[in-house]
Amino acid sequence: MVRPRQITDEEILDVARRMFFEHGPAVSTNAIAQELEISQAALFKRFGTKAALIRRAMRIPMTPPFVELLDAGPDPDRGVREQLEEVGLSINAFFEELAPAAAVLKMSGAPPDDLFSDGNEPPPVRAIRALTRWLATMHEDGRANVSNPEATAMSFLGALHIRPFLEHMFGAKPDFDGPSYVREVVESHWAAIAPQQ
């Protein structure tokens, strides 16, 4: 007797995520199961329904990697502009992952709350709070002139959020790539907060 293939939930979710991104939420669970070389029944045994599979496959971690970067605080030995670009690139990478997941959930009819893992504080709130603290530290150290760290944090995050969401949610592909856009956003924000000589 042939033993059934052993496969982890994460392997299933990785394949399901890829197929939902490639084909949208209309892709059949049978096609996903065939790609995984398991039965459709095995897929439903693990996740119950197709809607539950979509929700789990599209979930984003509660703590985005850039929040951990911000929580470490500014590096006193490196330039602010350089660190702001590093943070910006990390934020952009997160939004590049978040936007297509949001698009799949929107097309599937799932509520936006399904995008995030369970937790007390929504990721956008954590992100604004972490970036606000980071900017306030730069201001206190005299390395940046940030009169309102929270407004600056919201402006920076909002500017980085819009490009991937326009592309993935509305199909409006900008003429520039993510890193080029991040550099432009950093330059404009740095021009506003650079300490006066």
Secondary structure, DSSP 8 states (H G I E B T S, - for coil): --------HHHHHHHHHHHHHHH-TTS-HHHHHHHHTS-HHHHHHHHSSHHHHHHHHH-B-SS-HHHHHHHT---TTS-HHHHHHHHHHHHHHHHHHHHHHHHHHHHHT--GGGGB-S-SS-HHHHHHHHHHHHHHHHHHTTSS--S-HHHHHHHHHHHHHHHHHHHHHH----SS-HHHHHHHHHHHHHHHHS---
